[in-house]
Amino acid sequence: MVQVHPPGRMSRTQIYLNIERPDFTNKAQGKRGPFAPIIMALQTLVSINLWQLRQKNYPLLYDSGIFYRTIPPARQWYDIPTLLKVGYGDCKNLVAYRVAELKHYYNIDTKPCIKWKFIKEDRDGHPLIDADGDPLTILLIHVMVLWPNGTIEDPSKILGMGGEY
């Protein structure tokens, strides 16, 4: 069913995208390997943010008051207006904002990059276990900005993410 709204009375729409967790048991094709669908989704969010920046001047990420926050599992993908409304975002949201603003305001072609690792222990070195008491391994993914010269920028760290990745 399609809802038609009178001019000037558009409602906000949420779009949901389900991406299956990367499969490390099979050799994925391409240089991005098992993260290719996540990179594509990040590039799409960057494109949406670029379009929004062409429609309206939003503040630069680091001047916006937005801070880093995540509530695992990190399933919310926020565009710029949503980030400004809620006031926080996780690594993928902050990176998509930053990459878009660097392209829009400075014509710098940065891109999202992913760093990942499997963890089997908590921060205190205790083994992770599931509800049945069995050993648990978690895939931890972190998104950062890759500059053309190879430098990595971490907006999450700049905006309040604690700890070390």
N, C-alpha and C positions, 0 to 999 in steps of 0.2 A: 504494500500500500504506500502510495506517495502522498505526502501532505503538502499542500500548497499554502504559502503564507502571503498575506498582503505585502506589497512593497514596503520596505523599511521595518518589517516585523519578522525577520528571520530568527529562527531558534538555533541554538548551538547544537551541533551534532557530534556525537562520539563515534569514532570508528574503532572497531576491534580487529586486531590482527593476531592470529595464533601462529606461532612458529615453534616447530618441534625442536627440542634440545639437540645440540650437535651430537652426532654419532661418531665416537672415536674408535669404534670397533671395525669400521670399514674405511678404506682409503677414499676420501672424498676427492672429487676431481677439481682441479683449478688451484691456483696459488693460495687462495684464502681458505682452502680446506673446509672443515666442518662449520666454520663461522660465516661462510658466504651468505646465507639467508639473513643473518643478523646484520652484517655489513650493508646488505641491500636495504634492509628496513631503516637503518641509520641514515643512509643516503637519501631515502625517501623523506624522512623527517627533516633532514637538512634542506631539501628542496621545498618542502612546505614552509619552513621557516624563512627561506629566501623569498618566496612569494609573499609572505606576510610582511617582511621588511620592505618590499617594494610598495606595499599598500599603505604603510604607516611607519613613521619613525618611532621605533621602540628604543629604550635605553640600552646602552652597552651592558653586556652580562655583568661585568664586574662593578658597574655603577647602579645596577637594578635593585639591590637589596635582597636578591635571591640567594639562598644558602643551600648547601649540600645536605640532603637527608634521603634516606632510603628505608623502606619497610619491606624486608624480604618476604616473599619473592618479589623482585622489582618488575612488576607487570605493567605499570602505568608509563605510557609514552606521551609526554607533554610537549605541545608546541609552545611557541613564545607567549601568546596571550594566556594560555593556561598556566604556564610557569609563573608569570607575573601575578596572576590571580591567586594561586595557592601559596606562592612565596618560597617554594623550595623545589628541588629536583634531585634525581640521582645522576650518576655519571653519564648515562646515555643522553638524558635530557639536556644537561648542561653542555655537553660536547656538541650536540646538534645545534644549540643556540650559538655557541662560540664559533663553530665552523661557518655557519650562515652569516654571522655578523662580520667575520673577517673577510669573507668573499664580497658581501654587499657594501660595506663601508670602506674597505681598503684594497679590494681586488686581490687578496692573497688566497691562493688555492691550497688551503689546508684540508685535511680529511680525518675522519674518525679512524682510530686504530684500536685494536683489542689486545689486551694482555690477559692471560688466563693461567690458572693453575688448579690442580686438584689438592684439596686439603683433607686430612684425616684426623686432625687434632684441633682443638679450640685454641684460643690465644694463650691459655695457661698450660698447654701441652697435654691436655687430657684427651684421650681418644674419643672421637665422635661415635655415638651409637644411635640406632633407630629405636622406635617404640618397642620393638621386640628384644632389644639388648644386643642386636647384631652390629658389627662394625659398619660404619657409614663413611662414604667418601662423597664430598661435595665439590662440584665444579664452580669455581669462583671466577667470574668474568668482570673485568674492569675496562671501561672505555676512556680513551684519552685523545688528544688532538695531536696529529702528526703534521709538522710544518714541512715545507718543501726542502729545507736543508737537513731534514732528519731529526730535528729537535722535537722532543715530546713535551707537551704542555698538559698539565693535569688540573682542569678547572675544579674538580671535586676537592682536591687538596687545597687549592687556593680559597675555596668557598666553605671550608670547615670540616672536610673529612679527616678524621683522626686515624691514627695507626699507620702502619706500613703495609703496602700491598706485597 
